[in-house]
Amino acid sequence: MLFSLNDLVGFSAKAKDFEASVVDVFLERNSWQVSHLVLDTGGILENRLAVVPSSAISDVSPGERTLRVDLTKEKAEAQQLLGGASLLEDGDLSVLPELIFGADEETVTKAFFSTIGTQDQYFSFVAAASSKAVNTSETIGSVIGFIVEADTMTATHITVDTGITVPKSQHVLPVSLVEEVGSTDSETVLAVDKKKLGESPELEQFDGLDRHWIDRVASYYGLS
């Protein structure tokens, strides 16, 4: 099943004895696979935000907008005492904690890129989904999202709005045609021109993201 990664932000993450909300997602650049989720615990934990690996995630249900996370409040609080909180307070991020905690997104993002991997290896979905879409010669539009395969939690397509200053129409292209993923203050580079993307099947034309949709998009780009 395919679903929009935009929808994943806002999913209810059901831990064993508390619930949280997904507020961001980190993906591996090479594999396009979801590697970690950023959860807002709503103040249940002393450090409000927690970054958990995808290996702790199961039962992703796009229809119900829920997923399960293998975590307990006791385990989270113990982890903060063992490393997470002290690492952030002391500024020593050289030790890799099992989980990352912080009071705000800036703190946990800094900790993630200092302990898990660099920005050359991973990217933030929220940051990427606010980047400009360009090719080597022109601005094409704005990146607004990604399409993900639910079973593998791997991004398969990127969604671009062809409007430059105001929304226009939403188009998708396979991630194999993305040369570089940008962020809020950088650009996402595509291997297509504005005309090619603009004439592709519009996302609004489809009632659901199914095999027919995948085949039609792949055929248009000559990838079938």
RAFENLIN-V395890 format. One record per backbone hydrogen bond with DSSP energy under -1.0 kcal/mol. CO is the residue of the C=O (numbers start at 1). NH is the residue of the N-H. E is the energy in kcal/mol with one decimal. If there is no record, write none. Layout:
co: <CO,CO>
nh: <NH,NH>
e: <E,E>
This chain:
co: <1,3,5,8,11,12,13,14,18,20,21,22,24,25,26,26,27,28,32,33,35,36,37,38,38,39,40,41,48,49,50,51,52,53,54,56,58,61,61,65,66,67,68,69,71,72,73,74,75,76,77,78,79,79,80,83,84,85,86,87,100,102,104,105,106,107,108,109,111,112,112,118,118,121,123,124,125,127,128,131,132,133,133,134,138,141,142,145,146,147,147,148,149,153,154,156,157,158,159,159,160,161,169,170,171,173,174,175,177,180,183,188,189,189,193,194,195,197,202,203,208,210,211,212,213,214,215,216,217,218,219>
nh: <150,148,9,11,22,67,20,69,15,13,40,10,38,125,35,36,123,32,155,28,54,26,52,23,24,50,21,44,41,102,39,100,37,56,57,70,68,65,66,12,61,14,58,71,16,76,77,78,79,80,81,82,83,84,85,87,88,89,90,91,51,49,108,109,110,111,112,113,115,116,117,121,122,29,27,128,129,130,131,143,188,140,141,190,135,133,161,159,5,156,157,3,153,34,149,175,147,173,144,145,171,142,162,203,160,158,177,178,191,189,186,134,179,180,197,198,199,200,205,206,210,214,215,216,217,218,219,220,221,223,222>
e: <-3.6,-3.2,-1.2,-2.4,-2.1,-1.9,-2.2,-1.8,-2.2,-3.1,-3.1,-1.6,-2.7,-3.3,-2.8,-1.5,-2.0,-1.9,-3.1,-2.5,-3.0,-2.7,-2.5,-3.0,-1.1,-2.3,-2.0,-1.1,-2.6,-1.9,-3.5,-1.5,-2.5,-1.9,-1.9,-3.0,-3.1,-1.4,-1.6,-2.4,-3.1,-3.1,-2.5,-1.8,-2.2,-2.5,-2.7,-2.3,-2.3,-1.9,-1.7,-2.0,-2.1,-1.8,-1.2,-2.6,-1.6,-2.4,-2.4,-1.0,-2.9,-2.8,-2.0,-2.5,-2.0,-2.1,-2.5,-2.3,-1.3,-2.3,-1.4,-1.4,-1.9,-2.9,-2.4,-2.5,-2.8,-1.3,-1.7,-2.5,-3.3,-3.1,-1.8,-3.3,-2.2,-2.5,-3.0,-3.1,-3.2,-2.9,-1.3,-2.2,-2.1,-3.3,-2.7,-2.0,-2.8,-1.8,-2.6,-1.2,-2.8,-2.6,-2.3,-2.7,-3.3,-2.6,-2.1,-1.8,-3.0,-1.9,-1.5,-2.8,-2.4,-1.5,-2.2,-2.6,-1.5,-1.4,-1.7,-1.5,-1.3,-2.1,-2.8,-2.2,-2.2,-2.6,-2.5,-2.0,-1.8,-3.3,-1.1>
